[in-house]
Amino acid sequence: MSWQGLLVEFEHLLPWVGAWLGIGFIGGVFVGWQRNRWLLSPILGLLLGPLGWLLVSRMRKRLRECPSCSRTIASGASTCRHCGADVNKADARSTRATFKTADRGGGW
């Protein structure tokens, strides 16, 4: 059977395949935006559809927020490159200490 014969035989499936690829790509962009995986997520979304989204959503984030200055840093960083705070110590602080230091900031 030739390619033309296969194309005619499966012609009714082409819109469904196009929809699968389009929705997979758009869903991959959305999941990649949330998980900081801009390139990998749309590619897996195109190839695997919802299964690719699930794979990317289960991956570890590449970036996280500094607990001291709230800027984005690498997930494995031990110190913040913006404020110089020790991220591990800042994460270990109690919520009371966090509120106390935030309360010293001036107020009204």
C-alpha positions in Angstrom: 0.0 0.0 0.0 1.3 3.4 -0.9 1.4 6.6 1.1 -1.4 8.0 -0.9 -3.5 5.0 -0.1 -2.8 5.3 3.6 -3.6 9.0 3.5 -7.0 8.4 1.9 -7.7 5.6 4.3 -6.9 7.6 7.4 -8.1 11.0 6.1 -10.9 11.2 8.6 -8.3 11.0 11.5 -6.3 14.1 10.4 -8.4 16.7 12.2 -8.2 14.6 15.4 -4.4 14.3 15.1 -4.1 18.1 14.5 -6.3 18.8 17.5 -4.2 16.4 19.6 -1.0 18.1 18.6 -2.4 21.6 19.1 -3.9 20.9 22.5 -0.8 19.0 23.5 1.4 22.0 22.6 -0.8 24.6 24.3 -1.1 22.5 27.5 2.7 21.9 27.4 3.3 25.6 27.3 1.0 26.2 30.3 2.5 23.4 32.4 6.0 24.5 31.4 5.3 28.1 32.4 4.3 26.8 35.9 7.2 24.4 36.3 9.9 26.6 34.6 10.4 24.0 31.8 9.9 26.1 28.7 11.4 23.9 26.1 10.8 20.4 27.4 7.1 20.7 28.3 5.8 21.8 24.9 7.9 19.1 23.2 6.5 16.4 25.5 3.1 17.8 25.1 3.3 17.5 21.4 4.6 14.0 21.5 2.7 12.5 24.4 -0.2 14.8 25.1 -1.6 14.7 28.6 0.9 12.1 29.6 3.7 14.6 28.8 2.0 17.2 30.9 1.9 14.7 33.8 5.6 13.9 33.4 6.6 17.6 33.5 4.3 18.4 36.3 5.9 15.7 38.4 9.4 17.1 37.7 11.2 19.3 40.3 11.1 23.0 39.8 14.3 24.6 38.6 13.6 27.9 40.4 12.2 28.9 43.7 11.6 32.1 45.6 14.1 33.5 48.2 12.4 33.5 51.6 14.1 36.8 52.5 13.7 39.0 49.4 11.1 37.0 47.4 13.2 37.1 44.2 13.6 34.0 42.0 16.7 31.9 42.6 17.9 28.4 41.6 16.3 25.6 43.6 19.7 24.2 44.7 21.1 27.6 45.8 22.4 27.9 49.4 22.6 31.7 49.3 20.5 34.3 47.5 22.4 36.1 44.7 20.3 39.2 45.2 20.3 39.8 48.9 23.0 37.4 50.1 20.8 35.6 52.6 21.5 32.0 53.6 18.4 30.4 52.1 18.6 27.2 54.2 18.6 29.2 57.5 15.8 31.5 56.2 13.7 28.4 55.4 14.3 27.0 58.9 13.1 30.1 60.7 9.8 29.8 62.5 6.8 31.7 61.3 6.9 33.9 64.4 10.4 35.0 63.6 9.4 35.7 60.1 6.4 37.9 61.2 8.6 39.6 63.8 11.2 40.7 61.2 8.5 41.7 58.8 6.9 43.8 61.5 10.1 45.8 62.0 9.8 47.0 58.4 8.1 50.3 59.3 4.4 49.8 59.2 2.3 52.9 58.3 
